[in-house]
Amino acid sequence: MNRHSPWAVLSLIALASVQAQFVTPEAVDWEKVRAAQPDGLSLKMEISKNAYHLGQVIDATLTFSNTSLQPYHLWVGTHDRSGRIPDIAVYAFDADGNPVADPLRWYFERGGMGGGLGNVQDLGEWKITLPANQWLRFAKPGTYTLRAFSNRVQKGDRFEQGNRQENRVELVSDPVSISIGELNPAEEQRIIGEAVAQLASGGKEAEAGAATLRYLGTPASRAALLPFLSSGPRSFSAMMAFYAAQNPAEEAPTILEAVRSGKLKFNPGLSHLYGTLKSAGFRFTPLLKTREEQEALGKRFQAAFRQAADEITAAATAATGGKGPDFYQTIIATLFQDPVKRPQARVELVKIQLELTPEQGDTILRSWKDFGGEDFLPLVRKLAGPPSYNPNALKALAAIKPEEARPLVIEDIQREKPRYLIPKAASRIANAPLLTLPPKPIPELDLYFEVQLSKEHPPKLDLLMDSIDRYGSPALLPGVIKFYLPKEGEWACDIQKDVLRFWLRHDPPAGLEALKRALDSREHTRCYTSVLSGVLLEEWSEAALPIVTAALDDPDPEVVASAIKVLEAHTDAAHLGPSLIALQRISASATKQNLPAYHAARGTAQQLLQSTRWKPDPEQRRQLEALAAARPR
């Protein structure tokens, strides 16, 4: 639920060792780093203009270039879950050479959850534009020199293994000069007014308005962001604005008072924000050399964080008078935020479960694995029924009272528009609530299935075949085969797998023949690449073994990988040797023009290294490690 758990933060400090955001400007010998840059490798920074006022957004465009004959690669992600990309930084110095403060250094030194989506590509030229303000807080007008620093680029092409520090190349840009002017009160109010109007408009305009207020960094701009702290798409920008204040701990009373007065609705994120601000004085740095020092600081930090959580929870309770939806939210926040008080919070939620709003109830349902149980059955029943028809409630009901979920599932599967499908989800995920009962025939559905199969174009075909595979009786098999055969080899992969599993379950010999035809059918789709694992991982038959072992010699590397996955799941370690030979064959064919072979060999080797069923011996492990580390030619 939160990016940075206070209970785990100390274990994450070591992440700082490879991240640019932890390299302090005083520690960088700019000329030495520049002199050590490989020929042909460069980082260029361009600033959109030369003059700014205090707190104005400074867009910096960084261009990474490689004009040498040596290969280099880099991650091209533009976002990190921690809130700031870790392997890029912008530094600034005033006219006397003094560094400009990093407003978020204290926050990111605590570590926390990071990582972002994005591919890795070979470096020719790549650009990214970021607000330099993420790393800079200018305290006064003047002339400043900016430099960009990054250790994102790594040696070798994109198939270079690992993310080792020694592979990273440090790059610095040429200096760029800008001037920062005063911001008078009237201009500040005008900028805030325009930004607030943008926030109200939504979309990209609201995003720009939130960025303007975040980086403006004045008490008035933070006050304008205060209402957005509780929830919504702008809560992150608002939160970062408070973390970046000149004295973060002094911002905590503002949050507390807003909760106490009822201006801010309480939630787990708000509790985390308040606790982080209150404990801003704790500095997690590499200076703590011993484990004892780290553990002692960790205990003090946790105690301070818990005390802060108690303070804001008490304020929220006082604001609500100890009752009503807003008060219940404080209990839910405790459930997620405080491991020590979690058991008691859960007891309290059980008592008031039927008074929770549907949204609050769904919060518990979405964390059912952690907090659910039969004592929440009244809430589950309420939300599984009308008007909510909550798909998470149906899944929970199927887990604790399958006999009650059964009629709901049977009725809903047959609806033209099922009410329990998860909206805006891929079909397999969307169907999940209706496929939560034990996988065995449900005779009450046979007639419905027969009628649908008789149609030329049944609606909800993915759900229909999913359901037949799980709940259909053997009597349906002739109808399923009649429906399937006219388009055999052309079906979507999931539909094909559902039919083949059902066929194999109720007529193994004919089902295996159909599976073999699906494996050989390569004209219309690429479903053949995964059909073995898609069918046989869940519906294994010893009679399928010759088909699977023969697939080790298949010319398609993805078929080989699929076959090995099935063998590892269902057969003994005697098949590891032939699987290794097959992997070595496809690895030998891996080139930069044949990347499927590379990915299949490498990924499968990594899976087998972790196998607990086959348990590779030392020589087999050595061969697998070599395959996992191999690069395409």
Buried (B, 14 or more C-beta within 10 A) or exposed (E): EBBBBBBEBBEBBEBBEBBBBBBEBEEBEBEEBBEEBBEEBBBBBBBEEEEBBBBBBBEBBBBBBBEEEEBBBBBBBEEBEBBBBBBBBBBBBBEEEEBBBBBBBBBBBBBBBBEEEBEBEBBEEBEBEBBBBBBBBBEEBBEBBBBBBBBBBBBBBBBBEEEEEEBBBBBBBEBBEBEBEEBEEEEBEEBBEEBBEBBEEEEEBBBBBBBBBBBBBBEEBBEBBBBBBBEEEBBBBBBBBBBBBEEBEEBBEBBBEBBBEBEBBBBBBBBBBBBBBBBBEBEBEEEBEEEEEBEEBBEEBBEBBBEBBBBBBBBBBBBBEEEEEBBBBBBBBBBBBBEEBBEEBBEBBBEBBEBBEBEBBBBBBEBBEEBBEEBBBEBBBBBBBEEBBBBBBBBBBBBBBEEBBBEBBBEBBBEEEBBBBBEEEEBEEBBBBBBBBEEEBBEBBBEBBBEBBEEEEBEBBBBBBBBBBBBBBEEBBEBBBEBBEEEBBEBBBBBBBBBBBBBBBBBBEEBBBBBBBBBEBBEEBEBBBBBBBBBBBBBBBEEBBEBBBEBBEBEBBBBBBBBBBBBBBBBEBEBBEBBBEBBBBBBEBBEEEBEBBBBBBBBBBBBBBEBEEBEBEEEBEEBBBEBBEBBBE
